[in-house]
Amino acid sequence: MIKAVFFDYFNTLVYFDPPREKHYADTAAEFGIRISPEAVAAALPEADAWWRSENSRSTIKDREQSAKFDAYRGYGLRILRDAENTVSPEQALQMLAKAFSAGFKFKNYTDSLPALRALQSKNLQMGVISNIGEQIDAYIDKAGFTNYLTYRVTSFEAGCDKPQPQIFQLALKRAGVTAAETLFVGDQYDLDVLGARSAGITPILIERDGTGAAYDCIVIKDLSQVIDYL
């Protein structure tokens, strides 16, 4: 019997608007850096993993100014690794500072709140497991998910990223449920499906674009379909 449903957050419940890759590429252009959104998108997973690892080692925002700027330069250079022209560390820092200053905007997928309401009506426990190097509460509150997503586990506090099983196991411990009683919904096969499976949790892949690729797991196109697998 399913007692809990956990979700990935970004690109599962909410999406970046504009997409992060466009935001970074447009900002880079202001500093004379030529890079396509597609090239940024290809670099982001590795850059984000590096950032989370650095933050886990020592919280970046709490570091001394010079060490903090070194981390920002490192992250910016990784985002811009495939630029068409040479990027200096200072250009990378300026780009990142401007992008962060402008901020990132998110929008809820239209199926998110209806699905959360429907699952809540089944008296299920719900939460988020996210690879993010910071707390996620403010994002959840702004999206209007606070009353639904009781349990929140991030790589920042778990000390590891998906697909490591430990981050999933921490979520199970907090919710007081077993892996067999839990579903996990995410948009990335390597991180979400394989990660959930490594902890014994049944994974569900949300693929809204309907590419039709063959996967060895449950695949849905709309979050409302989660209720069919309880």
N, C-alpha and C positions, 0 to 999 in steps of 0.2 A: 504494500500500500504506500503510495506516494504521500509524504507529509510536508515536503519542502521543495521549493523551486528557486534556484539561484540563477542570476543573469550576469553576463558580461555587461558592461555599461556603454562605452563608446562604440558606435556603429551597430549596436544591438537595441538599446532603448532610446538613444539619442544620436544625432549626427552633427558634425561640424558644419556650420553655415556662415561663410563659405568654407569649403574643405580646407583642412590644414595645409595641404600641399600647395593650394592656390594662394593662401594667405602668405606662406613663406616665400613662394616664388615672386609674388607681386612686391613684397617688401624688399626682397633681395635686389630687384630691378632698380629700386630707388638708390641703391649704393653701387650701381654699375655692375652687378653680378648677373650674368646671363644663365638662367637655369629654368627648365620647364617644370610645370607641376608634376608631370609624370616622373621626372628624375628625382624630384623631392620625395614623391610617394614611395619610390623604390628604396630610398635611403632611410626613411623614417623608422622602420622597425628596428634596424640595427642601432640607429641614433637613440631611440627611446630606451632600448635595452641598456645601452651604455649609461644614459642619464639615471635610470633607476638604480643601476649598480653603484654608481657614484653616490647617489643620494642615500642608499642603504649603508654604504661605508661610512659616510659622514654627511649629515643633513646639509645640503648645499646652501640653503638660505641662511643658515646659522654660521657659516664659515667666515673667516676674516675676508675683507674686501678683495685682496689680491687672489686668494684661493677661490673665492666665489667667481670672480671674473675668468679665472683659468678654466673653471668648469663650464661656464657659458661659452667661452671660445671653443672648447672641445666639442660641445654639443652642436654649436653652430657650424663648425667645420665638417662634422659628420653629416649634418643635414644637407650641406652644400657640396658634398664629396664629388658629385658628378656635374658640377657647373662647367659651362663651356669655356670659361676663362679662369685664370688663377685667382684664388680667393685668399686674401691675407687673414691672419687671425683677428686683426682689428676690424676688418670688414665683417667677418662672421659675428663678432661681438656686437657691432652696431646693428646688423640685421636682426639679430635675436632680441636685442633690447627694444628695438622699434616694434617688432612683432608682438612681444610680450606686453609692451605698453599699450598697443592698440587693443590687445585682448582677443580672446576667442569666443565666438558665439555658438550656441548649440540650439538645436530644435528637437523636439520630441518627434519620433516617428508617430504617425497617426494611429497606429495599432497599439502603442505602448500603454497608455492609460486604460483603454478599454480592456486590454488583456490583464493588466494588474488588478483591475476591479473584479473581473470575472474569477480570477484565481483566488482573490481574497474572499470571495463569497463561498468558496469551498473550504474555508478555514485552513488554508495552507500557510506555512511559514515561508517568507520570501526575503531575498537579500541579493547583494551584489558581490561578485568577486572580480576585481579589476586590476590589471597591470598599470598602476599609476603611482608615481613617486610622491604622493602626498595624500592628505585626507580627502575624502570624496563627499562628505556630508553637505557642503555648500552647493555642490552641483546637483545633488539629489533633491535638496530643498527647493532650489530654483526651478527645477523641472516639475515640481509638484508630486514627487514620488515618496515623500517622507512618510506618509501614513501607510505605505505599502511595503517598502523595503526596510525591514527592521534590522537586518544583519548586513553589515558592510565590512568586507575584508579586502585590503589592498596590498599590493606588493611592498608598499612602504612599511607597513606594520608586520607583514608576514616574513619579511627579509628574503623573499624569493619571488620569482615571477611564475605565472603560468608558462609552460605546462607542468611545472614542478608540483608533485602531489601535495606538498606541505601546505600550500596556500588554500587548496580545496579542503584539506583535513581540518585546518583552522576554522573554516566556515562551518563545517559539520559540527565541530565541537561547540561553537558558539550557539548554534541553533538547537543543539541537543538531539540530532537525528543521525541515523546511519546512512552510509552511502547508498544502500539498497532502497532507502526511503526518499531519495533525492533525485531531482532532474537538474541539469545545468544547460542553459541556453546561451549560445554565443555565435559569433559570425566568422570565426577563424578556425579552420580545421586543425592546424598544427598546434595552436595554443589552447583552444577551447575544447574541441572534441577529444584530442589525445590527452590533454591535461585532466579533464574530468574522468576519463577512462582510467588514467593512471591511479586515481583515488577510488576507483570502483563505482563512480557515479555514472548514471545513464546520461549521455550527452545528446543534445538536440542542436543541429546546425540551422541557423536562420539565414536563408539566402534569398533575399528579396528580389534580386535581379533575375532569378530563374535561369542561370546559365545551363542547367541541365546536366552538369557534371555528375558522374557516378560516385557516390560516397557510401562507405560501409557504416552508416549511422542514420538516425532519423533526420530528415531534412524537411523544413517547413518554409513557407514563403510569407507567412503572416503570424505574428505572435498569438493571435487568437487560436491558432491550431495547437498550442501547447496543451490546452485543456483536454484534447483528444487522447493524450498519453498519460493521464493520471491513473 
